[in-house]
Amino acid sequence: MKTKLEKLAGNFVIVVLLGLVSTTTAWAAIQSSLHAGKASDASSEYALALAAADNAWITAEVKYRDDLSVLRDKQVRHFIDKVPTEKLYDDIRTSNGSYEFYVDAFNCFTENPRMQLADCKPYMESIYAEYEAKFASSKSWIEVSNTETSLSNQLQMLTGLFAVSLFLLGITAVMRIRNLVAYLVVLSIILWIFGTAVLLSTPMIFA
């Protein structure tokens, strides 16, 4: 009678452990899938932000090339035709360039008519500001994608660890040697506790 009770108690413990390990395995798999989805979303946002940054770069480059021509025209009018710098912006024989040229570059020009457009720091910062902002945004998205991918991979490895724990518990059902069963159960518990500790230290997604 005592042997039957001990066997029943042992089987009950194994069933409980199987339930716990199965639950944590499923939870790790779910979390891995959610983190993978978040990584995929971040990757898509990165591609969109990078495309927007490319468009902003092209726009800035077109403005810059046009403003180079405007600057050369104004320098010709100033040095060859002797038009004062204060009158050059309204000069009907030269175009006035982009908004950034008017706000930033023209001040540099009035201070130094022989300036190179690329040397006017306020103008260069202004005309490429949108590109810089969008490119920085794309970098933040790729960092999120890499982080979430790493977490997803880590959780996938945990499901493998839990699978080993389940396997060890499963084979105890056909074991007849008590000492070996005890060793397998203890090893399974150690693996489960380690995996659960790692799982709990991983950021969880609940939606």
Sequence and secondary structure as in RCSB ss.txt:
>XXXX:A:sequence
MKTKLEKLAGNFVIVVLLGLVSTTTAWAAIQSSLHAGKASDASSEYALALAAADNAWITAEVKYRDDLSVLRDKQ
VRHFIDKVPTEKLYDDIRTSNGSYEFYVDAFNCFTENPRMQLADCKPYMESIYAEYEAKFASSKSWIEVSNTETS
LSNQLQMLTGLFAVSLFLLGITAVMRIRNLVAYLVVLSIILWIFGTAVLLSTPMIFA
>XXXX:A:secstr
 HHHHHHHHHHHHHHHHHHHHHHHHHHHHHHHHHHHHHHHHHHHHHHHHHHHHHHHHHHHHHHHHHHHHHHHHHH
HHHHTS   HHHHTT TTS    HHIIIIIHHHHHH TT  GGG HHHHHHHTHHHHHHHHHHHHHHHHHHHHHH
HHHHHHHHHHHHHHHHHHHHHGGG   HHHHHHHHHHHHHHHHHHHHHHHHS     
